[in-house]
Amino acid sequence: MVLGCIMVYLFANLLVGWWASRRVKNVDDFVLAGRRLPLALASTAMFATWFGSETVLGASSEFVQHGLLGVVEDPLGAALCLFLVGLIYARPLYRLNILTFSDFFRIRFSRRTELLSVFFLVPSYFSWIAAQLLAMGLLLESLLGMPLSVGVVLCTAIVVLYTYLGGMWAVSITDFVQTVIIVVGLLVVAVSLVGEAGGLQVVLASQPKGFFNFLPENDWGAWLNYLAAWITIGLGSIPQQDVFQRLMSSRSERVAVMASFTGAGMYLVVAALPLVIALAGKVLHPEMMGSDLQTFLPNLMLQHASSWLQILFFGALLSAILSTASGAILAPATVLGENLLRPNLRELKPAEFLMVMRLCVVLVAFVSAVMALMQNNIYDLVAQSSALSLVSLFVPLTAGLFWKPSNEWGALLSMVMGMFVWILWEVTGWWGPALIWGLLASIVGLLLGWMIQSKPSHSASSPD
């Protein structure tokens, strides 16, 4: 029965993609749903941006192992990101009326800055999408015994098909339906398991001392890692195209701001449910705490839950993964088409360029599926994605919006120096989190480039 419900649900998503395709007349419809999303659809779209495998499977496994400090990065940092977007970034970005973040770098700085931002922005998505595809593969492996590689390929095909057909309209409508399923499914499962374990107080009291500590030990290294956990997604995901795309799809500036705040609140509350489910499962069946805790919840539900609870849990999990994967695939595909290919394909008609944009969806999905087959840790894949955009794009984006003297050289050096130092620290393993040093290098690059470009040349300062 569980398998049958899942197959029906997947088929329903394809039908939504087909229905949404009838609303797609041009690239603006495909990329931003015609900028017509009301608050309800915009809010659930913002919430669903990252509520995927890393939250249900990755964060829950980190939580049962490391306590509250293990989930600072996600969901706490992810909720912080959406809140900061609504508080600081939503209004100035919405007023620009552009399709991509890279458009901003071209308008504010130069075509060279735009191209470099594409070079850093697009790869940052591959690991993120790969995490979702890997999670779907793990899900099918748990349910059907299907080989992981086959599950990844099958799920990639399903997500690509409905995203290819309906674009942001399909993403937004399915996000709304999937959010309802996520909330209802996880809430019912959490109440059932907590009740079976003796109540929430019993579940919380059974955890070891220090499990719910919110602050790290009084140690420089611990505090640096703590800061890194907060800013990985908290700041690193601000300059990502999927957030921007959902933001710009809102029908007004006010809706964009309110959707960001609502999405942040929803994320924080709903993301607590899989954490509670994992704790209750740990109390009920500690013998199942094996080496790969990413599969703990799926195996727990399969072996010790009723058919209806299995349907609710796996329906919620599948909804979370699909909602994140579809939007994440569309985001870099949009940047590739709009900022890399469009300037060289100006002779194409609108319908022809729409086809190019759809083919970019296929390309991004293919590369991400290859990465999913080469990696097996969901949480690590997500962290890699956000760290890349943090060290290369966050500083020049923020400076471009709020620091008038920022210039082209500053933006270019900020991206290059931040990325170089981050990679250097990752390779060498020198002291401290690599992304902290990469972020500092990005700031230094911004200031250095500003001083170089703003310094008057000898000829300009010489008398006539």
C-alpha positions in Angstrom: 0.0 0.0 0.0 2.8 2.4 0.9 4.5 1.8 -2.5 1.2 2.3 -4.4 0.6 5.6 -2.7 4.0 6.9 -3.5 3.7 5.9 -7.1 0.3 7.7 -7.3 1.9 10.8 -5.7 4.8 10.9 -8.2 2.4 10.6 -11.1 0.3 13.5 -9.6 3.4 15.7 -9.7 3.9 14.9 -13.3 0.3 15.9 -14.0 0.9 19.2 -12.2 3.9 19.8 -14.4 1.8 19.2 -17.5 -1.0 21.5 -16.3 1.5 24.2 -15.4 3.1 24.0 -18.8 0.0 25.5 -20.3 0.6 28.7 -18.3 4.2 29.0 -19.6 4.2 31.3 -22.6 7.7 32.8 -22.3 10.9 32.8 -20.3 9.4 35.1 -17.6 6.6 32.6 -17.0 9.0 29.7 -16.9 11.5 31.4 -14.6 9.4 33.6 -12.3 5.8 32.3 -12.7 5.0 35.6 -14.4 5.8 37.4 -11.1 2.2 36.7 -10.0 2.5 34.5 -6.9 0.2 35.5 -4.0 1.3 35.4 -0.4 0.2 31.8 0.2 2.1 30.3 -2.7 5.1 32.6 -2.2 5.4 31.7 1.5 5.3 27.9 0.9 7.8 28.3 -2.0 10.2 30.2 0.4 9.7 27.5 3.1 10.3 24.7 0.6 13.5 26.2 -0.6 15.7 24.0 1.6 13.2 21.9 3.5 14.4 18.7 1.9 16.5 15.6 2.6 19.1 17.5 4.7 16.4 18.6 7.2 14.4 15.4 7.5 17.3 12.9 7.2 20.6 14.8 7.5 19.7 17.2 10.3 17.9 14.5 12.3 20.9 12.2 12.2 23.2 15.1 13.3 20.7 15.9 16.1 20.7 12.5 17.7 24.5 12.3 17.6 25.5 15.8 18.6 22.5 17.5 20.2 21.3 21.0 19.6 24.8 22.2 18.5 24.6 19.7 15.7 21.7 21.5 14.0 22.9 25.1 14.2 23.7 25.0 10.5 20.4 23.6 9.5 17.6 24.2 10.4 18.6 27.2 12.7 20.9 28.8 10.1 18.5 28.2 7.3 15.7 30.0 9.1 18.1 32.8 9.9 18.8 33.2 6.2 15.2 33.6 5.2 14.6 36.1 8.0 17.6 38.2 6.9 16.4 38.1 3.3 13.1 39.5 4.4 14.6 42.1 6.7 17.5 43.4 4.6 17.6 42.1 1.0 14.1 41.5 -0.3 13.1 45.2 -1.0 16.2 46.4 -2.8 16.4 43.2 -4.9 12.7 43.1 -5.8 12.9 46.7 -7.1 15.6 45.8 -9.6 13.1 43.7 -11.6 15.7 41.3 -12.9 15.8 37.5 -13.5 19.0 36.4 -11.8 21.6 37.4 -9.3 24.2 37.5 -12.1 22.0 40.2 -13.7 22.6 42.3 -10.6 26.4 41.9 -10.9 26.3 43.0 -14.6 24.1 46.1 -13.9 26.0 47.1 -10.7 29.5 46.3 -11.8 30.3 44.9 -15.3 29.9 42.0 -17.8 33.1 40.5 -16.5 31.7 40.4 -13.0 28.5 38.8 -14.3 30.4 36.0 -16.0 32.6 35.4 -12.9 29.5 35.2 -10.7 28.0 32.6 -13.1 31.2 30.6 -12.8 30.8 30.5 -9.0 27.0 30.5 -8.7 26.2 27.5 -10.9 28.6 24.9 -9.4 27.4 25.8 -5.9 24.1 24.1 -6.8 25.3 20.8 -8.0 26.1 19.4 -4.6 22.8 20.8 -3.2 20.7 19.1 -5.9 22.8 15.9 -5.6 21.9 15.7 -1.9 18.2 15.6 -2.8 18.7 13.0 -5.5 20.8 10.9 -3.2 18.0 11.1 -0.6 15.4 9.9 -3.0 17.7 7.1 -4.0 18.1 6.1 -0.4 14.3 6.2 0.1 13.6 3.9 -2.8 16.4 1.6 -1.6 14.7 1.4 1.8 11.3 0.8 0.4 12.0 -1.5 -2.6 15.5 -2.7 -2.1 16.3 -0.9 -5.4 20.0 -0.3 -6.0 20.9 3.2 -5.0 22.2 4.1 -8.5 18.9 3.0 -10.1 16.9 5.0 -7.6 18.9 8.2 -8.2 18.5 7.9 -12.0 14.7 7.3 -11.7 14.1 10.1 -9.3 16.2 12.5 -11.4 14.0 11.7 -14.4 10.8 12.4 -12.5 11.9 15.7 -11.1 13.4 16.9 -14.4 10.2 16.1 -16.3 7.8 18.2 -14.3 10.3 21.0 -13.8 11.0 20.9 -17.6 7.3 21.2 -18.4 6.1 23.8 -15.9 9.1 25.7 -14.6 8.4 28.0 -11.7 4.6 27.6 -12.0 5.0 23.8 -11.5 7.5 24.4 -8.7 5.3 26.8 -6.8 2.0 24.9 -7.1 3.6 21.6 -6.1 5.5 23.4 -3.2 2.1 24.4 -1.8 0.6 20.9 -2.0 3.9 19.4 -0.7 4.0 21.8 2.2 0.6 20.7 3.4 1.6 17.0 3.1 4.9 17.7 5.0 3.2 19.5 7.9 0.4 17.0 8.3 2.5 13.9 7.8 5.3 14.9 10.1 3.0 16.2 12.8 0.9 13.0 13.0 4.1 10.8 13.0 5.7 13.0 15.7 2.6 12.9 18.0 2.3 9.1 17.5 5.9 8.2 18.3 6.2 10.6 21.2 3.1 9.2 22.7 4.4 5.7 22.3 7.6 6.7 24.0 5.8 8.0 27.1 5.4 11.7 26.2 7.6 14.6 25.2 9.0 15.1 28.7 10.2 11.5 28.9 11.8 11.8 25.4 13.6 15.0 26.3 14.7 13.8 29.8 16.3 10.6 28.3 19.0 12.6 26.5 22.5 12.8 27.9 23.8 15.8 29.8 24.7 18.8 27.6 22.5 17.5 24.7 20.5 20.7 24.6 23.4 23.1 25.1 22.9 26.1 22.8 26.4 27.6 23.2 29.8 25.8 22.6 32.6 25.2 25.1 34.6 28.2 26.2 37.3 27.6 23.5 38.4 29.6 20.5 38.2 26.7 18.2 34.8 25.7 19.3 33.5 29.2 19.0 34.9 29.6 15.5 33.2 26.3 14.4 30.0 27.6 16.0 30.1 30.8 14.1 30.9 28.9 10.9 27.8 26.7 11.4 25.6 29.8 11.8 26.9 31.5 8.6 27.2 28.5 6.3 23.6 28.6 5.3 22.6 31.7 7.3 24.7 34.0 5.1 26.0 31.7 2.4 22.5 31.0 1.0 21.5 34.6 0.7 23.3 35.0 -2.7 21.8 31.9 -4.1 19.5 31.9 -7.2 16.7 29.7 -5.8 16.0 32.1 -2.9 16.1 35.0 -5.3 13.9 33.3 -7.9 11.2 32.5 -5.4 11.4 36.0 -4.0 11.1 37.7 -7.4 8.1 35.4 -8.3 6.0 37.3 -5.7 3.4 39.6 -7.1 4.5 42.6 -5.1 7.4 43.9 -3.0 5.3 43.6 0.2 4.4 39.9 -0.6 8.1 39.2 -1.2 9.0 40.5 2.3 6.2 38.9 4.1 6.8 35.5 2.3 10.4 35.6 3.5 9.4 36.2 7.1 6.6 33.6 6.9 8.9 31.1 5.3 11.5 31.6 8.1 8.9 31.0 10.8 7.5 27.9 9.1 10.9 26.5 8.5 11.9 26.8 12.2 8.7 25.3 13.5 8.2 22.4 11.0 11.9 21.5 11.0 11.6 20.7 14.7 9.3 17.8 13.9 11.8 15.4 12.3 14.2 16.2 15.2 11.5 15.2 17.7 10.7 12.1 15.7 14.3 11.0 15.7 14.6 11.4 19.5 11.4 9.4 20.1 12.8 6.7 17.7 16.1 6.7 19.6 14.2 6.1 22.9 11.9 3.4 21.5 14.5 1.5 19.4 18.1 2.3 20.4 19.2 -0.9 18.8 18.6 0.6 15.4 21.2 3.4 15.9 23.6 1.9 13.3 26.6 3.4 11.5 24.5 5.2 8.9 22.0 7.3 10.8 20.7 8.9 7.6 18.7 5.8 7.1 17.6 5.6 10.8 14.2 7.2 10.3 13.2 5.4 7.1 14.2 2.0 8.6 12.4 2.8 11.9 9.2 3.6 10.0 9.4 0.5 7.9 10.0 -1.9 10.7 7.9 -0.4 13.6 5.2 1.8 12.2 1.7 1.0 10.9 1.0 1.3 7.2 -0.8 4.6 7.6 2.1 6.1 9.6 4.5 4.9 6.9 2.3 6.6 4.2 2.3 9.9 6.1 6.0 9.8 6.8 7.3 8.8 3.4 4.8 11.1 1.8 6.2 14.0 3.8 9.7 13.0 3.1 9.2 12.6 -0.6 7.4 16.0 -0.7 10.3 17.7 1.1 12.8 16.2 -1.3 10.8 17.0 -4.5 10.1 20.6 -3.4 13.7 21.3 -2.8 15.1 19.5 -5.8 12.8 21.0 -8.4 13.5 24.6 -7.4 17.2 23.9 -7.0 17.5 22.5 -10.5 15.6 25.4 -12.0 17.9 28.0 -10.4 21.3 27.3 -12.0 19.5 26.4 -15.3 18.1 29.9 -15.3 21.5 31.5 -14.7 23.1 29.4 -17.4 20.5 30.3 -19.9 20.0 34.0 -19.1 23.6 35.1 -18.3 25.8 32.7 -20.2 23.8 31.7 -23.3 21.4 34.5 -24.1 24.0 37.2 -25.0 25.3 34.8 -27.7 21.8 33.7 -28.9 20.1 37.1 -29.5 18.8 36.0 -32.8 16.6 33.3 -31.2 12.8 33.8 -31.0 11.2 33.8 -27.5 9.8 30.3 -28.0 13.2 29.0 -29.1 15.0 30.5 -26.2 12.4 29.0 -23.9 13.5 25.6 -25.2 17.2 26.5 -24.5 16.2 27.3 -20.9 14.5 23.9 -20.6 17.5 22.1 -22.0 19.6 23.8 -19.3 17.3 22.1 -16.7 18.3 18.8 -18.2 22.0 19.6 -18.2 22.0 20.7 -14.6 20.1 17.6 -13.5 22.5 15.3 -15.3 25.7 16.8 -13.6 24.0 16.7 -10.2 23.0 13.1 -10.7 26.6 12.2 -11.4 27.7 13.9 -8.2 24.9 12.1 -6.2 26.3 8.7 -7.4 29.8 9.7 -6.3 28.9 10.9 -2.7 26.9 9.3 0.1 26.5 12.0 2.8 23.6 14.3 2.5 24.6 16.8 5.1 28.1 17.2 3.7 26.8 17.8 0.2 24.6 20.7 1.5 27.4 22.3 3.5 29.7 22.3 0.4 27.0 24.2 -1.6 26.4 27.0 0.8 30.1 27.5 1.7 31.0 28.0 -1.9 28.5 30.9 -2.4 29.4 32.4 1.0 33.1 32.9 0.2 32.6 34.1 -3.3 29.3 36.0 -3.7 28.0 37.2 -0.4 30.4 40.1 0.1 30.2 41.6 -3.4 26.4 41.3 -3.4 26.0 43.0 0.0 28.5 45.7 -0.9 26.9 46.3 -4.3 23.5 46.8 -2.6 24.5 48.9 0.4 28.0 50.4 -0.1 28.0 53.0 -2.9 31.8 53.2 -3.4 32.1 49.4 -4.2 33.4 48.9 -7.7 34.2 46.3 -10.4 37.7 45.5 -9.2 36.5 45.2 -5.7 33.8 42.7 -6.7 36.2 40.7 -8.9 38.9 40.4 -6.3 36.4 39.7 -3.6 35.1 36.6 -5.5 38.6 35.4 -6.5 40.4 35.9 -3.2 37.5 34.4 -1.1 37.4 31.3 -3.3 41.2 30.9 -3.4 41.6 31.1 0.3 38.7 28.8 1.0 40.0 26.1 -1.3 43.6 26.5 0.1 42.3 26.0 3.7 40.1 23.0 2.6 43.1 21.4 0.9 45.7 22.1 3.6 43.5 21.7 6.7 45.1 24.7 8.4 43.7 25.9 11.7 40.1 27.2 11.8 37.1 26.7 9.5 38.0 27.3 5.9 34.9 29.3 5.2 35.7 31.8 7.9 39.1 32.5 6.3 37.5 32.5 2.9 34.9 35.1 4.0 37.6 37.3 5.5 39.6 37.1 2.3 36.6 38.1 0.3 36.2 41.2 2.5 39.9 42.0 2.0 39.6 41.5 -1.7 36.7 43.9 -1.9 38.6 46.7 -0.1 41.8 46.0 -2.0 40.0 46.3 -5.3 38.2 49.4 -4.2 41.5 51.1 -3.4 43.2 50.0 -6.6 40.3 51.2 -8.9 39.6 54.4 -7.0 43.2 55.5 -6.8 43.7 58.3 -9.4 46.2 57.4 -12.2 49.4 59.5 -12.6 48.2 61.0 -15.9 44.9 62.1 -14.3 46.6 63.8 -11.4 49.3 65.5 -13.5 48.9 69.1 -14.4 48.1 69.9 -18.1 
